[in-house]
Amino acid sequence: MADTLCFEETKLLIALWSEEAVQHELNTLHNKKLVWNKISQEMADGGYSRTVSSVVAVSDRVFFFF
């Protein structure tokens, strides 16, 4: 599957990424893969199954515009 997200999936990714705790972890932890793994799991819990690498790749493209 291509690394594209539907509108609702994109909203969930942005909501998870923008959480204060997630931002703190992304800014302070050396191993960011742990944070992206948590985001990937929370997206799966929301009904969107994505690998960690897929979440990172899509987020790089999404947040490029912000």
N, C-alpha and C positions, 0 to 999 in steps of 0.2 A: 504494500500500500504506500502511496506517495505521502510525503510528510506535509499534508495539508489538513487544516482543521475547519470544521463547520463553525458557524457564528457562535453557537452556545458553548462549544468546546473551547473556542478562543476566549470567550468571557470567563470560563472557569479557570483557564491557565492564567489569565491576567489577575483574576481575583486571588488565586493561590500565591502567585509570585509576588503580589503587592502586599501580602500580609506582613505586618511589622516584624514578627518573629522570623519569617523566611528571609526578609531583607537583612536582618541582623546576622543571620547565619551565613548568607551569601557574602556579606561584607567582612565577616570575621573568621570563618572556618577556612582552613587550608584545603581540605578535601570537599569541594563543592558537589561531588558526585552523590554524597549522602543526602544533600538537600534536594538535588534533582530526582533522586530515587524516591524521596518522600512525596514530592510533587507528582511524580508519575503514579505512585500508589494512590494518592488522593484523587487523581483524575480517573483512575480505574474504579475507585469507589463511587465516583460520580457517573460511571457508565461509559467512560472513554478509555479504552485499553491502549496505552502507548508505552513503548520502551523508553528507557531513560535517554538513550541517544536520540530518539525521535523527538522527545520533549525538548531536549537541549537545542536541537537543530531548528525546530519550529520556533522556539522562543527567541533564538538569535535573529531570525527573520522578522518576527512580530515586533520585538523591542527595538529593532533597527530604526523603525519609523517613529519611535517615541523619544 
